[in-house]
Amino acid sequence: MPEISNPTDNLHLRSEEVQEIIATPPTWLVRWGITIVFILICLVLFLSFLIKYPDYVQAKVLVTTMEPIERVEARVSGQIEKLFVGNRQQIQAGQPLAGLKSTAKLDDLLILKRTIESTPFGKDNDYFFPIDSLSDLVFGEVEIAYLEFERAYMEYWLLKELQPHKGQLEGNQISLIEINNRIKSQISQKELLERRLRLVEIDYERNRGLHKDGIIADKDFESKEIEYLQMQEQVNNMVIAISQMQEALSMANQTRRTTAIEKQEEETRTLKNMVQSYHSLKRAVRDWEYAYLMTSSIDGIVSFQRIWGTNQQVNSDELVFTVLPENKTEFLASMKIPAQNAGKVQVGQRVLIKLDNYPFQQFGALTGKITNISISPDDEFNYLVYANLPKGTMTSYKREIPFDQELLGNAEIITEELSVAERLFFKFRSLIVY
């Protein structure tokens, strides 16, 4: 059998240096290589426990003030009749911003509104209202309510000034005085007649005794008896007259009370109608103001959402103005997070906010702290999360962000500070579960 030759036998070594390298391996690599690999593995494991990698939930965020920005929308469709403010102008709460066209004159209704607000209508000023100064104004939708108040107001004041029941009450009072005087006079006359009756009765009894003894004639006794009966009749007639006068006094008192009641009822009715019509007028003015007048309920700076001008058309529910409040010291971050991972979010967790308006790489991030989480999701199954900003608009790069509008951005809610080793452990544990 032929001998198989080894290929290395035919290897031609070109130099002694190459032969020395191949024949002598580096003994330090063999001696320390495993140790170095072990040290590196231990170092990696140590760093995996030391290095923290935060777990966070992302969400879109809106940064605004604690007192939110007010959005003024048109409540009806129409044309702008008048603009009262300019863009970026400082305004006060309740200040009109713009008025829409209606059947009323805008300036006239504003005069009526100011008059109602500045006039203390009530008992303190005796229900006075400067209605004469408003007679030539055009109130459109409020006209019916104003005319009703004007009618009730004039009726009340005519009744108060003319006092139609006053003459009747004075006449009734005079009648009562006259009747009382007559009754007193008749009572005095009755007392005199009763004294005369007693005297006549004594004389009659004396003559009856004499007539019984036959001393006086029948004719003389009969004349005395007639005189006595006539006196009794006069006394009875006086009693009847006094009774009639007392009845007349009672009727006069009843008439006086009836007149006083009618006076009070009419005054109460006219006052009630006037007050009710006044409140109806105020309600009509408020309804007109709600529909056709755009106002701000806070102090701040107004911003136009478009370039607005007179006679320009606005649609119902269209955003016309926004008002940035004056108080810009306290800020609030509003976020919406999906139901997924929402259970990780807790009150007190830290939030990093990266603004769209100001790039994160250049300006840094805002820091916040979660203060409130909604209990139930909204219609889109998102949870509302709110956070305050303890440092305001000071970023992580120590740069102050000017707040002259609402700020949009992305938020990272840091839920846990986990190490790399813990994350690997969670992965292995999930594999075991499955």
Buried (B, 14 or more C-beta within 10 A) or exposed (E): EEEEEEEEEEEEEEEEEEEEEEEEEEEEEEEEEEEEEEEEEEEEEEEBEEEEEEBBBEBBBBBBBEBBBBEBBBBEEBEBBBBBBEEEEEBEBEBBBBBBBBEBBBEBBBBBBEBBEEEEBEEEEEBEBEBEEBEEBEBBBBBEBBEBBBEBBEBBBEBEEEBEBEEBBEBBEEBBEBBBEBBEEBEEBBEEBBEEBEEBEEEBEEBBEBBEEEEBEEEEBEEBBEBBEEBBEBBEEBBEBBEEBBEBBEEBBEBBEEBBEBBEEBBEBBBEBBBEBBEBBBEBBBEBBEBBBBBBEBBBBBBBBEEBEEEEEBEEEEEBBBBBBBEBEEBBBBBBBBEEBBEBBEEEBBBBBBBEEBEBEEBBBBBBBBEEBBEEBEEEEBBBBBBBBEEBBBBBEEEEBEBEEBBEBBBBBBBEEBBBBBEEEEEEEEEEEE
